[in-house]
Amino acid sequence: MTEQWWFDLAQGRAVRDDERGPADHLLGPYPSQEAAERWREAHEGREAGWKQQDEAWEGDPAEGDA
C-alpha cells in the first residue's frame, strides 16, 4: 500500500496515515509529505483557475434568448 499524507489543521502540520486525527481536521490525502505541506499553494492555484474560468464565462447557454 502506498503511504498517504494528510495535512492536519488542528496540529498545523503534515501527518502520515497512522498519525492522523479526526477526519474533520484533515485535508488530503496527498502522495507525499511535501505535497501535504504545500496544500495552501495547491488550493490557491485551483481558486485562481476557477476565478479565471468564472470571469471568462458568458452566461448560461440554457437561458438562451429568454
PDB file of N, CA, C, O and CB in Angstrom:
ATOM      1  N   MET A   1       0.842  -1.190   0.000  1.00  0.00           N
ATOM      2  CA  MET A   1       0.000   0.000   0.000  1.00  0.00           C
ATOM      3  C   MET A   1       0.882   1.247   0.000  1.00  0.00           C
ATOM      4  O   MET A   1       1.866   1.315   0.737  1.00  0.00           O
ATOM      5  CB  MET A   1      -0.955   0.002   1.224  1.00  0.00           C
ATOM      6  N   THR A   2       0.537   2.214  -0.811  1.00  0.00           N
ATOM      7  CA  THR A   2       1.276   3.463  -0.904  1.00  0.00           C
ATOM      8  C   THR A   2       1.017   4.321   0.327  1.00  0.00           C
ATOM      9  O   THR A   2      -0.119   4.459   0.782  1.00  0.00           O
ATOM     10  CB  THR A   2       0.893   4.224  -2.181  1.00  0.00           C
ATOM     11  N   GLU A   3       2.085   4.891   0.849  1.00  0.00           N
ATOM     12  CA  GLU A   3       1.949   5.777   2.009  1.00  0.00           C
ATOM     13  C   GLU A   3       1.189   7.035   1.610  1.00  0.00           C
ATOM     14  O   GLU A   3       1.442   7.617   0.555  1.00  0.00           O
ATOM     15  CB  GLU A   3       3.341   6.146   2.591  1.00  0.00           C
ATOM     16  N   GLN A   4       0.261   7.444   2.456  1.00  0.00           N
ATOM     17  CA  GLN A   4      -0.504   8.661   2.223  1.00  0.00           C
ATOM     18  C   GLN A   4      -0.214   9.660   3.327  1.00  0.00           C
ATOM     19  O   GLN A   4       0.037   9.301   4.477  1.00  0.00           O
ATOM     20  CB  GLN A   4      -2.013   8.361   2.144  1.00  0.00           C
ATOM     21  N   TRP A   5      -0.256  10.916   2.940  1.00  0.00           N
ATOM     22  CA  TRP A   5      -0.037  12.011   3.878  1.00  0.00           C
ATOM     23  C   TRP A   5      -1.273  12.888   3.919  1.00  0.00           C
ATOM     24  O   TRP A   5      -2.036  12.957   2.956  1.00  0.00           O
ATOM     25  CB  TRP A   5       1.208  12.838   3.488  1.00  0.00           C
ATOM     26  N   TRP A   6      -1.458  13.548   5.034  1.00  0.00           N
ATOM     27  CA  TRP A   6      -2.590  14.435   5.264  1.00  0.00           C
ATOM     28  C   TRP A   6      -2.053  15.712   5.879  1.00  0.00           C
ATOM     29  O   TRP A   6      -0.979  15.719   6.480  1.00  0.00           O
ATOM     30  CB  TRP A   6      -3.669  13.771   6.182  1.00  0.00           C
ATOM     31  N   PHE A   7      -2.806  16.795   5.726  1.00  0.00           N
ATOM     32  CA  PHE A   7      -2.482  17.990   6.493  1.00  0.00           C
ATOM     33  C   PHE A   7      -3.516  18.078   7.586  1.00  0.00           C
ATOM     34  O   PHE A   7      -4.711  18.197   7.312  1.00  0.00           O
ATOM     35  CB  PHE A   7      -2.462  19.290   5.602  1.00  0.00           C
ATOM     36  N   ASP A   8      -3.066  18.020   8.820  1.00  0.00           N
ATOM     37  CA  ASP A   8      -3.948  18.070   9.983  1.00  0.00           C
ATOM     38  C   ASP A   8      -4.055  19.523  10.431  1.00  0.00           C
ATOM     39  O   ASP A   8      -3.099  20.096  10.953  1.00  0.00           O
ATOM     40  CB  ASP A   8      -3.419  17.155  11.144  1.00  0.00           C
ATOM     41  N   LEU A   9      -5.221  20.106  10.222  1.00  0.00           N
ATOM     42  CA  LEU A   9      -5.429  21.518  10.553  1.00  0.00           C
ATOM     43  C   LEU A   9      -5.319  21.778  12.054  1.00  0.00           C
ATOM     44  O   LEU A   9      -4.858  22.843  12.463  1.00  0.00           O
ATOM     45  CB  LEU A   9      -6.792  21.976  10.051  1.00  0.00           C
ATOM     46  N   ALA A  10      -5.737  20.821  12.874  1.00  0.00           N
ATOM     47  CA  ALA A  10      -5.674  21.002  14.325  1.00  0.00           C
ATOM     48  C   ALA A  10      -4.225  21.018  14.809  1.00  0.00           C
ATOM     49  O   ALA A  10      -3.876  21.782  15.709  1.00  0.00           O
ATOM     50  CB  ALA A  10      -6.460  19.890  15.040  1.00  0.00           C
ATOM     51  N   GLN A  11      -3.381  20.170  14.211  1.00  0.00           N
ATOM     52  CA  GLN A  11      -1.972  20.109  14.603  1.00  0.00           C
ATOM     53  C   GLN A  11      -1.116  21.115  13.833  1.00  0.00           C
ATOM     54  O   GLN A  11      -0.016  21.462  14.263  1.00  0.00           O
ATOM     55  CB  GLN A  11      -1.432  18.703  14.385  1.00  0.00           C
ATOM     56  N   GLY A  12      -1.634  21.582  12.688  1.00  0.00           N
ATOM     57  CA  GLY A  12      -0.888  22.536  11.880  1.00  0.00           C
ATOM     58  C   GLY A  12       0.318  21.950  11.189  1.00  0.00           C
ATOM     59  O   GLY A  12       1.314  22.638  10.968  1.00  0.00           O
ATOM     60  N   ARG A  13       0.227  20.649  10.841  1.00  0.00           N
ATOM     61  CA  ARG A  13       1.376  20.011  10.192  1.00  0.00           C
ATOM     62  C   ARG A  13       0.933  18.816   9.362  1.00  0.00           C
ATOM     63  O   ARG A  13      -0.189  18.326   9.491  1.00  0.00           O
ATOM     64  CB  ARG A  13       2.412  19.572  11.238  1.00  0.00           C
ATOM     65  N   ALA A  14       1.843  18.361   8.506  1.00  0.00           N
ATOM     66  CA  ALA A  14       1.599  17.173   7.700  1.00  0.00           C
ATOM     67  C   ALA A  14       1.786  15.938   8.576  1.00  0.00           C
ATOM     68  O   ALA A  14       2.707  15.876   9.391  1.00  0.00           O
ATOM     69  CB  ALA A  14       2.548  17.129   6.463  1.00  0.00           C
ATOM     70  N   VAL A  15       0.905  14.959   8.402  1.00  0.00           N
ATOM     71  CA  VAL A  15       0.983  13.717   9.182  1.00  0.00           C
ATOM     72  C   VAL A  15       0.780  12.516   8.265  1.00  0.00           C
ATOM     73  O   VAL A  15       0.101  12.597   7.241  1.00  0.00           O
ATOM     74  CB  VAL A  15      -0.072  13.712  10.322  1.00  0.00           C
ATOM     75  N   ARG A  16       1.391  11.395   8.663  1.00  0.00           N
ATOM     76  CA  ARG A  16       1.185  10.141   7.945  1.00  0.00           C
ATOM     77  C   ARG A  16      -0.167   9.567   8.332  1.00  0.00           C
ATOM     78  O   ARG A  16      -0.790   9.995   9.304  1.00  0.00           O
ATOM     79  CB  ARG A  16       2.322   9.128   8.248  1.00  0.00           C
ATOM     80  N   ASP A  17      -0.605   8.595   7.553  1.00  0.00           N
ATOM     81  CA  ASP A  17      -1.881   7.928   7.793  1.00  0.00           C
ATOM     82  C   ASP A  17      -2.047   7.499   9.252  1.00  0.00           C
ATOM     83  O   ASP A  17      -3.113   7.684   9.839  1.00  0.00           O
ATOM     84  CB  ASP A  17      -2.009   6.718   6.884  1.00  0.00           C
ATOM     85  N   ASP A  18      -0.995   6.929   9.833  1.00  0.00           N
ATOM     86  CA  ASP A  18      -1.095   6.391  11.191  1.00  0.00           C
ATOM     87  C   ASP A  18      -1.084   7.467  12.277  1.00  0.00           C
ATOM     88  O   ASP A  18      -1.275   7.148  13.450  1.00  0.00           O
ATOM     89  CB  ASP A  18       0.035   5.431  11.435  1.00  0.00           C
ATOM     90  N   GLU A  19      -0.866   8.723  11.918  1.00  0.00           N
ATOM     91  CA  GLU A  19      -0.834   9.829  12.885  1.00  0.00           C
ATOM     92  C   GLU A  19      -2.045  10.736  12.798  1.00  0.00           C
ATOM     93  O   GLU A  19      -2.204  11.646  13.612  1.00  0.00           O
ATOM     94  CB  GLU A  19       0.405  10.648  12.684  1.00  0.00           C
ATOM     95  N   ARG A  20      -2.892  10.495  11.825  1.00  0.00           N
ATOM     96  CA  ARG A  20      -3.960  11.463  11.575  1.00  0.00           C
ATOM     97  C   ARG A  20      -5.012  11.461  12.671  1.00  0.00           C
ATOM     98  O   ARG A  20      -5.272  10.451  13.326  1.00  0.00           O
ATOM     99  CB  ARG A  20      -4.616  11.179  10.246  1.00  0.00           C
ATOM    100  N   GLY A  21      -5.602  12.629  12.841  1.00  0.00           N
ATOM    101  CA  GLY A  21      -6.643  12.814  13.836  1.00  0.00           C
ATOM    102  C   GLY A  21      -8.017  12.691  13.203  1.00  0.00           C
ATOM    103  O   GLY A  21      -8.176  12.018  12.184  1.00  0.00           O
ATOM    104  N   PRO A  22      -9.022  13.342  13.805  1.00  0.00           N
ATOM    105  CA  PRO A  22     -10.393  13.280  13.283  1.00  0.00           C
ATOM    106  C   PRO A  22     -10.472  13.798  11.843  1.00  0.00           C
ATOM    107  O   PRO A  22      -9.786  14.750  11.471  1.00  0.00           O
ATOM    108  CB  PRO A  22     -11.340  14.090  14.181  1.00  0.00           C
ATOM    109  N   ALA A  23     -11.316  13.156  11.054  1.00  0.00           N
ATOM    110  CA  ALA A  23     -11.430  13.482   9.630  1.00  0.00           C
ATOM    111  C   ALA A  23     -11.819  14.934   9.378  1.00  0.00           C
ATOM    112  O   ALA A  23     -11.444  15.502   8.353  1.00  0.00           O
ATOM    113  CB  ALA A  23     -12.442  12.575   8.982  1.00  0.00           C
ATOM    114  N   ASP A  24     -12.561  15.538  10.290  1.00  0.00           N
ATOM    115  CA  ASP A  24     -12.980  16.923  10.048  1.00  0.00           C
ATOM    116  C   ASP A  24     -11.846  17.927  10.245  1.00  0.00           C
ATOM    117  O   ASP A  24     -12.045  19.127  10.055  1.00  0.00           O
ATOM    118  CB  ASP A  24     -14.134  17.280  10.964  1.00  0.00           C
ATOM    119  N   HIS A  25     -10.657  17.448  10.626  1.00  0.00           N
ATOM    120  CA  HIS A  25      -9.488  18.317  10.761  1.00  0.00           C
ATOM    121  C   HIS A  25      -8.463  18.060   9.669  1.00  0.00           C
ATOM    122  O   HIS A  25      -7.370  18.624   9.714  1.00  0.00           O
ATOM    123  CB  HIS A  25      -8.845  18.123  12.122  1.00  0.00           C
ATOM    124  N   LEU A  26      -8.791  17.216   8.680  1.00  0.00           N
ATOM    125  CA  LEU A  26      -7.806  16.771   7.701  1.00  0.00           C
ATOM    126  C   LEU A  26      -8.058  17.302   6.306  1.00  0.00           C
ATOM    127  O   LEU A  26      -9.202  17.491   5.892  1.00  0.00           O
ATOM    128  CB  LEU A  26      -7.776  15.286   7.660  1.00  0.00           C
ATOM    129  N   LEU A  27      -6.972  17.541   5.587  1.00  0.00           N
ATOM    130  CA  LEU A  27      -7.001  17.805   4.159  1.00  0.00           C
ATOM    131  C   LEU A  27      -6.165  16.711   3.511  1.00  0.00           C
ATOM    132  O   LEU A  27      -5.096  16.367   4.014  1.00  0.00           O
ATOM    133  CB  LEU A  27      -6.458  19.253   3.808  1.00  0.00           C
ATOM    134  N   GLY A  28      -6.636  16.173   2.421  1.00  0.00           N
ATOM    135  CA  GLY A  28      -5.870  15.133   1.737  1.00  0.00           C
ATOM    136  C   GLY A  28      -6.734  13.972   1.356  1.00  0.00           C
ATOM    137  O   GLY A  28      -7.958  14.074   1.433  1.00  0.00           O
ATOM    138  N   PRO A  29      -6.165  12.898   0.959  1.00  0.00           N
ATOM    139  CA  PRO A  29      -4.763  12.521   1.117  1.00  0.00           C
ATOM    140  C   PRO A  29      -3.877  13.118   0.027  1.00  0.00           C
ATOM    141  O   PRO A  29      -4.337  13.480  -1.056  1.00  0.00           O
ATOM    142  CB  PRO A  29      -4.631  11.012   1.113  1.00  0.00           C
ATOM    143  N   TYR A  30      -2.592  13.206   0.357  1.00  0.00           N
ATOM    144  CA  TYR A  30      -1.565  13.679  -0.553  1.00  0.00           C
ATOM    145  C   TYR A  30      -0.538  12.562  -0.735  1.00  0.00           C
ATOM    146  O   TYR A  30      -0.384  11.713   0.143  1.00  0.00           O
ATOM    147  CB  TYR A  30      -0.895  14.987  -0.020  1.00  0.00           C
ATOM    148  N   PRO A  31       0.165  12.556  -1.869  1.00  0.00           N
ATOM    149  CA  PRO A  31       1.112  11.475  -2.146  1.00  0.00           C
ATOM    150  C   PRO A  31       2.426  11.577  -1.382  1.00  0.00           C
ATOM    151  O   PRO A  31       3.181  10.607  -1.319  1.00  0.00           O
ATOM    152  CB  PRO A  31       1.405  11.440  -3.600  1.00  0.00           C
ATOM    153  N   SER A  32       2.707  12.749  -0.798  1.00  0.00           N
ATOM    154  CA  SER A  32       3.976  12.929  -0.097  1.00  0.00           C
ATOM    155  C   SER A  32       3.813  13.958   1.018  1.00  0.00           C
ATOM    156  O   SER A  32       2.836  14.705   1.065  1.00  0.00           O
ATOM    157  CB  SER A  32       5.089  13.365  -1.079  1.00  0.00           C
ATOM    158  N   GLN A  33       4.797  13.973   1.912  1.00  0.00           N
ATOM    159  CA  GLN A  33       4.795  14.954   2.989  1.00  0.00           C
ATOM    160  C   GLN A  33       4.888  16.365   2.407  1.00  0.00           C
ATOM    161  O   GLN A  33       4.195  17.274   2.864  1.00  0.00           O
ATOM    162  CB  GLN A  33       5.961  14.691   3.970  1.00  0.00           C
ATOM    163  N   GLU A  34       5.738  16.545   1.406  1.00  0.00           N
ATOM    164  CA  GLU A  34       5.894  17.858   0.788  1.00  0.00           C
ATOM    165  C   GLU A  34       4.585  18.347   0.175  1.00  0.00           C
ATOM    166  O   GLU A  34       4.225  19.514   0.329  1.00  0.00           O
ATOM    167  CB  GLU A  34       6.985  17.813  -0.278  1.00  0.00           C
ATOM    168  N   ALA A  35       3.879  17.469  -0.513  1.00  0.00           N
ATOM    169  CA  ALA A  35       2.603  17.856  -1.123  1.00  0.00           C
ATOM    170  C   ALA A  35       1.601  18.258  -0.046  1.00  0.00           C
ATOM    171  O   ALA A  35       0.857  19.222  -0.231  1.00  0.00           O
ATOM    172  CB  ALA A  35       2.035  16.701  -1.978  1.00  0.00           C
ATOM    173  N   ALA A  36       1.567  17.543   1.066  1.00  0.00           N
ATOM    174  CA  ALA A  36       0.658  17.884   2.159  1.00  0.00           C
ATOM    175  C   ALA A  36       1.016  19.234   2.760  1.00  0.00           C
ATOM    176  O   ALA A  36       0.132  20.028   3.082  1.00  0.00           O
ATOM    177  CB  ALA A  36       0.690  16.800   3.241  1.00  0.00           C
ATOM    178  N   GLU A  37       2.316  19.498   2.914  1.00  0.00           N
ATOM    179  CA  GLU A  37       2.752  20.767   3.484  1.00  0.00           C
ATOM    180  C   GLU A  37       2.468  21.937   2.547  1.00  0.00           C
ATOM    181  O   GLU A  37       2.367  23.078   2.997  1.00  0.00           O
ATOM    182  CB  GLU A  37       4.234  20.712   3.807  1.00  0.00           C
ATOM    183  N   ARG A  38       2.340  21.667   1.257  1.00  0.00           N
ATOM    184  CA  ARG A  38       2.096  22.723   0.272  1.00  0.00           C
ATOM    185  C   ARG A  38       0.624  22.793  -0.125  1.00  0.00           C
ATOM    186  O   ARG A  38       0.299  23.291  -1.203  1.00  0.00           O
ATOM    187  CB  ARG A  38       2.958  22.497  -0.970  1.00  0.00           C
ATOM    188  N   TRP A  39      -0.262  22.304   0.725  1.00  0.00           N
ATOM    189  CA  TRP A  39      -1.687  22.261   0.396  1.00  0.00           C
ATOM    190  C   TRP A  39      -2.237  23.648   0.069  1.00  0.00           C
ATOM    191  O   TRP A  39      -3.084  23.792  -0.812  1.00  0.00           O
ATOM    192  CB  TRP A  39      -2.473  21.654   1.551  1.00  0.00           C
ATOM    193  N   ARG A  40      -1.760  24.653   0.769  1.00  0.00           N
ATOM    194  CA  ARG A  40      -2.293  26.008   0.568  1.00  0.00           C
ATOM    195  C   ARG A  40      -1.976  26.515  -0.848  1.00  0.00           C
ATOM    196  O   ARG A  40      -2.822  27.145  -1.482  1.00  0.00           O
ATOM    197  CB  ARG A  40      -1.708  26.981   1.628  1.00  0.00           C
ATOM    198  N   GLU A  41      -0.776  26.246  -1.337  1.00  0.00           N
ATOM    199  CA  GLU A  41      -0.410  26.661  -2.693  1.00  0.00           C
ATOM    200  C   GLU A  41      -1.298  25.976  -3.727  1.00  0.00           C
ATOM    201  O   GLU A  41      -1.757  26.612  -4.676  1.00  0.00           O
ATOM    202  CB  GLU A  41       1.068  26.345  -2.973  1.00  0.00           C
ATOM    203  N   ALA A  42      -1.539  24.686  -3.542  1.00  0.00           N
ATOM    204  CA  ALA A  42      -2.397  23.947  -4.473  1.00  0.00           C
ATOM    205  C   ALA A  42      -3.814  24.515  -4.445  1.00  0.00           C
ATOM    206  O   ALA A  42      -4.443  24.682  -5.490  1.00  0.00           O
ATOM    207  CB  ALA A  42      -2.415  22.437  -4.123  1.00  0.00           C
ATOM    208  N   HIS A  43      -4.307  24.807  -3.252  1.00  0.00           N
ATOM    209  CA  HIS A  43      -5.653  25.368  -3.105  1.00  0.00           C
ATOM    210  C   HIS A  43      -5.754  26.735  -3.784  1.00  0.00           C
ATOM    211  O   HIS A  43      -6.710  27.003  -4.511  1.00  0.00           O
ATOM    212  CB  HIS A  43      -6.025  25.488  -1.616  1.00  0.00           C
ATOM    213  N   GLU A  44      -4.774  27.588  -3.547  1.00  0.00           N
ATOM    214  CA  GLU A  44      -4.796  28.928  -4.137  1.00  0.00           C
ATOM    215  C   GLU A  44      -4.701  28.853  -5.660  1.00  0.00           C
ATOM    216  O   GLU A  44      -5.325  29.655  -6.355  1.00  0.00           O
ATOM    217  CB  GLU A  44      -3.645  29.782  -3.575  1.00  0.00           C
ATOM    218  N   GLY A  45      -3.930  27.901  -6.188  1.00  0.00           N
ATOM    219  CA  GLY A  45      -3.831  27.720  -7.631  1.00  0.00           C
ATOM    220  C   GLY A  45      -5.160  27.308  -8.241  1.00  0.00           C
ATOM    221  O   GLY A  45      -5.559  27.814  -9.290  1.00  0.00           O
ATOM    222  N   ARG A  46      -5.847  26.378  -7.570  1.00  0.00           N
ATOM    223  CA  ARG A  46      -7.171  25.964  -8.055  1.00  0.00           C
ATOM    224  C   ARG A  46      -8.155  27.123  -7.999  1.00  0.00           C
ATOM    225  O   ARG A  46      -8.926  27.329  -8.936  1.00  0.00           O
ATOM    226  CB  ARG A  46      -7.706  24.781  -7.229  1.00  0.00           C
ATOM    227  N   GLU A  47      -8.134  27.877  -6.911  1.00  0.00           N
ATOM    228  CA  GLU A  47      -9.029  29.025  -6.767  1.00  0.00           C
ATOM    229  C   GLU A  47      -8.791  30.043  -7.878  1.00  0.00           C
ATOM    230  O   GLU A  47      -9.747  30.577  -8.441  1.00  0.00           O
ATOM    231  CB  GLU A  47      -8.838  29.687  -5.393  1.00  0.00           C
ATOM    232  N   ALA A  48      -7.538  30.317  -8.197  1.00  0.00           N
ATOM    233  CA  ALA A  48      -7.220  31.279  -9.254  1.00  0.00           C
ATOM    234  C   ALA A  48      -7.738  30.775 -10.600  1.00  0.00           C
ATOM    235  O   ALA A  48      -8.274  31.552 -11.389  1.00  0.00           O
ATOM    236  CB  ALA A  48      -5.694  31.531  -9.323  1.00  0.00           C
ATOM    237  N   GLY A  49      -7.581  29.491 -10.860  1.00  0.00           N
ATOM    238  CA  GLY A  49      -8.085  28.909 -12.106  1.00  0.00           C
ATOM    239  C   GLY A  49      -9.593  29.001 -12.198  1.00  0.00           C
ATOM    240  O   GLY A  49     -10.134  29.329 -13.254  1.00  0.00           O
ATOM    241  N   TRP A  50     -10.280  28.713 -11.097  1.00  0.00           N
ATOM    242  CA  TRP A  50     -11.742  28.794 -11.085  1.00  0.00           C
ATOM    243  C   TRP A  50     -12.199  30.242 -11.289  1.00  0.00           C
ATOM    244  O   TRP A  50     -13.176  30.494 -11.993  1.00  0.00           O
ATOM    245  CB  TRP A  50     -12.306  28.235  -9.756  1.00  0.00           C
ATOM    246  N   LYS A  51     -11.491  31.186 -10.673  1.00  0.00           N
ATOM    247  CA  LYS A  51     -11.854  32.596 -10.830  1.00  0.00           C
ATOM    248  C   LYS A  51     -11.704  33.013 -12.289  1.00  0.00           C
ATOM    249  O   LYS A  51     -12.558  33.713 -12.833  1.00  0.00           O
ATOM    250  CB  LYS A  51     -10.980  33.495  -9.919  1.00  0.00           C
ATOM    251  N   GLN A  52     -10.617  32.580 -12.918  1.00  0.00           N
ATOM    252  CA  GLN A  52     -10.393  32.898 -14.322  1.00  0.00           C
ATOM    253  C   GLN A  52     -11.495  32.309 -15.197  1.00  0.00           C
ATOM    254  O   GLN A  52     -11.970  32.966 -16.123  1.00  0.00           O
ATOM    255  CB  GLN A  52      -9.026  32.382 -14.772  1.00  0.00           C
ATOM    256  N   GLN A  53     -11.900  31.084 -14.912  1.00  0.00           N
ATOM    257  CA  GLN A  53     -12.987  30.460 -15.668  1.00  0.00           C
ATOM    258  C   GLN A  53     -14.293  31.227 -15.460  1.00  0.00           C
ATOM    259  O   GLN A  53     -15.045  31.445 -16.410  1.00  0.00           O
ATOM    260  CB  GLN A  53     -13.160  28.984 -15.250  1.00  0.00           C
ATOM    261  N   ASP A  54     -14.561  31.632 -14.226  1.00  0.00           N
ATOM    262  CA  ASP A  54     -15.776  32.394 -13.936  1.00  0.00           C
ATOM    263  C   ASP A  54     -15.798  33.714 -14.705  1.00  0.00           C
ATOM    264  O   ASP A  54     -16.829  34.112 -15.248  1.00  0.00           O
ATOM    265  CB  ASP A  54     -15.890  32.661 -12.431  1.00  0.00           C
ATOM    266  N   GLU A  55     -14.655  34.382 -14.744  1.00  0.00           N
ATOM    267  CA  GLU A  55     -14.586  35.666 -15.445  1.00  0.00           C
ATOM    268  C   GLU A  55     -14.758  35.500 -16.951  1.00  0.00           C
ATOM    269  O   GLU A  55     -15.261  36.400 -17.624  1.00  0.00           O
ATOM    270  CB  GLU A  55     -13.259  36.354 -15.151  1.00  0.00           C
ATOM    271  N   ALA A  56     -14.338  34.345 -17.483  1.00  0.00           N
ATOM    272  CA  ALA A  56     -14.455  34.099 -18.920  1.00  0.00           C
ATOM    273  C   ALA A  56     -15.852  33.605 -19.307  1.00  0.00           C
ATOM    274  O   ALA A  56     -16.227  33.651 -20.479  1.00  0.00           O
ATOM    275  CB  ALA A  56     -13.409  33.084 -19.360  1.00  0.00           C
ATOM    276  N   TRP A  57     -16.596  33.147 -18.350  1.00  0.00           N
ATOM    277  CA  TRP A  57     -17.919  32.595 -18.613  1.00  0.00           C
ATOM    278  C   TRP A  57     -18.868  33.699 -19.049  1.00  0.00           C
ATOM    279  O   TRP A  57     -18.898  34.772 -18.446  1.00  0.00           O
ATOM    280  CB  TRP A  57     -18.465  31.876 -17.370  1.00  0.00           C
ATOM    281  N   GLU A  58     -19.639  33.440 -20.088  1.00  0.00           N
ATOM    282  CA  GLU A  58     -20.502  34.483 -20.643  1.00  0.00           C
ATOM    283  C   GLU A  58     -21.970  34.269 -20.333  1.00  0.00           C
ATOM    284  O   GLU A  58     -22.814  34.963 -20.899  1.00  0.00           O
ATOM    285  CB  GLU A  58     -20.319  34.562 -22.126  1.00  0.00           C
ATOM    286  N   GLY A  59     -22.300  33.356 -19.475  1.00  0.00           N
ATOM    287  CA  GLY A  59     -23.693  33.129 -19.111  1.00  0.00           C
ATOM    288  C   GLY A  59     -24.105  31.699 -19.331  1.00  0.00           C
ATOM    289  O   GLY A  59     -23.340  30.893 -19.861  1.00  0.00           O
ATOM    290  N   ASP A  60     -25.297  31.391 -18.930  1.00  0.00           N
ATOM    291  CA  ASP A  60     -25.851  30.048 -19.011  1.00  0.00           C
ATOM    292  C   ASP A  60     -26.459  29.833 -20.391  1.00  0.00           C
ATOM    293  O   ASP A  60     -27.440  30.498 -20.723  1.00  0.00           O
ATOM    294  CB  ASP A  60     -26.907  29.819 -17.904  1.00  0.00           C
ATOM    295  N   PRO A  61     -25.905  28.914 -21.224  1.00  0.00           N
ATOM    296  CA  PRO A  61     -26.461  28.696 -22.544  1.00  0.00           C
ATOM    297  C   PRO A  61     -27.892  28.170 -22.509  1.00  0.00           C
ATOM    298  O   PRO A  61     -28.611  28.287 -23.501  1.00  0.00           O
ATOM    299  CB  PRO A  61     -25.594  27.744 -23.300  1.00  0.00           C
ATOM    300  N   ALA A  62     -28.314  27.601 -21.401  1.00  0.00           N
ATOM    301  CA  ALA A  62     -29.668  27.100 -21.275  1.00  0.00           C
ATOM    302  C   ALA A  62     -30.693  28.238 -21.227  1.00  0.00           C
ATOM    303  O   ALA A  62     -31.863  28.035 -21.551  1.00  0.00           O
ATOM    304  CB  ALA A  62     -29.786  26.237 -20.031  1.00  0.00           C
ATOM    305  N   GLU A  63     -30.256  29.426 -20.825  1.00  0.00           N
ATOM    306  CA  GLU A  63     -31.156  30.569 -20.745  1.00  0.00           C
ATOM    307  C   GLU A  63     -31.508  31.106 -22.135  1.00  0.00           C
ATOM    308  O   GLU A  63     -32.571  31.698 -22.326  1.00  0.00           O
ATOM    309  CB  GLU A  63     -30.527  31.672 -19.901  1.00  0.00           C
ATOM    310  N   GLY A  64     -30.620  30.900 -23.091  1.00  0.00           N
ATOM    311  CA  GLY A  64     -30.876  31.322 -24.462  1.00  0.00           C
ATOM    312  C   GLY A  64     -31.251  32.785 -24.574  1.00  0.00           C
ATOM    313  O   GLY A  64     -30.655  33.640 -23.919  1.00  0.00           O
ATOM    314  N   ASP A  65     -32.231  33.069 -25.396  1.00  0.00           N
ATOM    315  CA  ASP A  65     -32.675  34.448 -25.613  1.00  0.00           C
ATOM    316  C   ASP A  65     -33.913  34.781 -24.794  1.00  0.00           C
ATOM    317  O   ASP A  65     -34.691  35.650 -25.187  1.00  0.00           O
ATOM    318  CB  ASP A  65     -32.957  34.683 -27.087  1.00  0.00           C
ATOM    319  N   ALA A  66     -34.105  34.132 -23.702  1.00  0.00           N
ATOM    320  CA  ALA A  66     -35.308  34.323 -22.886  1.00  0.00           C
ATOM    321  C   ALA A  66     -35.397  35.688 -22.300  1.00  0.00           C
ATOM    322  O   ALA A  66     -36.355  35.994 -21.590  1.00  0.00           O
ATOM    323  CB  ALA A  66     -35.359  33.324 -21.794  1.00  0.00           C
TER     324      ALA A  66
END
